[in-house]
Amino acid sequence: QRQLVESGGGLVQAGGSLRLSCAASGIIFSRNAMGWYRQAPGKQRELVAIITSGGSTNYADSAKGRFTISRDNTKNTVYLQMNSLKPEDTAVYYCHASVGYWGQGTQVTVSS
């Protein structure tokens, strides 16, 4: 069964940190580019960060300097380390595999 399962979301104060994880199964993880997206209430889903199968990364301007995406192909897992969180980072964060699958999302809430 192909699935992506996110974890690590929660409630944090502004300036705090969270580490999101996304465990993949049923796909050839190492061959997929993996991305983190987020969707805030009333807004469209947007790309936060992406990491290619070769390990190259790209970030949304809002994430540069604060977030780090990484992957562990031995664990079929992609991570998003989020530091210096701001209230505007509040959203549901989704994991995406380039083969076309989405996770169910994990809520991140940053209080001011």
C-alpha positions as semicolon CSV with decimal commas, in nm:
position;residue;x (nm);y (nm);z (nm)
1;Q;0,000;0,000;0,000
2;R;0,141;0,333;-0,108
3;Q;0,124;0,599;0,158
4;L;0,296;0,898;0,310
5;V;0,252;0,957;0,683
6;E;0,347;1,290;0,836
7;S;0,422;1,349;1,202
8;G;0,578;1,610;1,426
9;G;0,327;1,890;1,403
10;G;0,192;2,069;1,707
11;L;0,157;2,396;1,893
12;V;0,467;2,608;1,946
13;Q;0,537;2,965;2,048
14;A;0,680;3,213;1,803
15;G;1,055;3,170;1,779
16;G;1,034;2,802;1,855
17;S;1,119;2,498;1,645
18;L;0,952;2,187;1,514
19;R;1,074;1,894;1,310
20;L;0,830;1,732;1,074
21;S;0,879;1,380;0,945
22;C;0,719;1,201;0,653
23;A;0,755;0,825;0,629
24;A;0,692;0,672;0,289
25;S;0,591;0,320;0,202
26;G;0,499;0,142;-0,116
27;I;0,705;0,370;-0,340
28;I;1,065;0,367;-0,457
29;F;1,152;0,646;-0,218
30;S;1,506;0,707;-0,339
31;R;1,385;0,781;-0,691
32;N;1,132;1,042;-0,585
33;A;1,174;1,410;-0,532
34;M;1,003;1,488;-0,202
35;G;0,836;1,810;-0,108
36;W;0,673;1,982;0,183
37;Y;0,373;2,201;0,115
38;R;0,144;2,392;0,345
39;Q;-0,207;2,527;0,338
40;A;-0,334;2,793;0,572
41;P;-0,708;2,850;0,623
42;G;-0,858;3,031;0,326
43;K;-0,538;3,011;0,126
44;Q;-0,407;2,792;-0,153
45;R;-0,162;2,514;-0,089
46;E;0,193;2,639;-0,142
47;L;0,535;2,482;-0,179
48;V;0,761;2,518;0,125
49;A;1,063;2,311;0,028
50;I;1,164;2,035;-0,206
51;I;1,451;1,790;-0,220
52;T;1,540;1,596;-0,532
53;S;1,640;1,233;-0,549
54;G;1,998;1,356;-0,573
55;G;1,969;1,571;-0,265
56;S;1,940;1,915;-0,422
57;T;1,709;2,147;-0,233
58;N;1,493;2,446;-0,308
59;Y;1,295;2,666;-0,072
60;A;1,016;2,915;-0,084
61;D;1,136;3,263;0,001
62;S;0,938;3,246;0,326
63;A;1,133;2,937;0,432
64;K;1,486;3,034;0,332
65;G;1,721;3,064;0,624
66;R;1,473;2,916;0,871
67;F;1,367;2,576;0,736
68;T;1,582;2,281;0,627
69;I;1,459;1,986;0,425
70;S;1,651;1,660;0,437
71;R;1,599;1,296;0,353
72;D;1,715;0,958;0,477
73;N;1,678;0,704;0,200
74;T;1,762;0,420;0,441
75;K;1,451;0,508;0,640
76;N;1,232;0,620;0,347
77;T;1,177;0,942;0,538
78;V;1,191;1,311;0,456
79;Y;1,222;1,577;0,724
80;L;1,150;1,945;0,758
81;Q;1,336;2,121;1,037
82;M;1,160;2,448;1,110
83;N;1,331;2,710;1,324
84;S;1,241;3,066;1,421
85;L;0,876;2,989;1,362
86;K;0,633;3,274;1,307
87;P;0,255;3,292;1,349
88;E;0,225;3,315;0,971
89;D;0,378;2,966;0,947
90;T;0,055;2,829;1,095
91;A;-0,089;2,581;0,845
92;V;-0,146;2,218;0,767
93;Y;0,180;2,080;0,630
94;Y;0,167;1,813;0,364
95;C;0,430;1,577;0,233
96;H;0,438;1,504;-0,140
97;A;0,620;1,247;-0,349
98;S;0,692;1,327;-0,712
99;V;0,530;1,000;-0,818
100;G;0,205;1,175;-0,728
101;Y;0,114;1,095;-0,370
102;W;0,020;1,320;-0,080
103;G;0,021;1,261;0,289
104;Q;-0,276;1,337;0,511
105;G;-0,117;1,647;0,659
106;T;-0,002;1,755;1,003
107;Q;-0,115;2,072;1,176
108;V;0,142;2,332;1,279
109;T;0,020;2,617;1,497
110;V;0,250;2,900;1,600
111;S;0,123;3,127;1,875
112;S;0,235;3,486;1,913
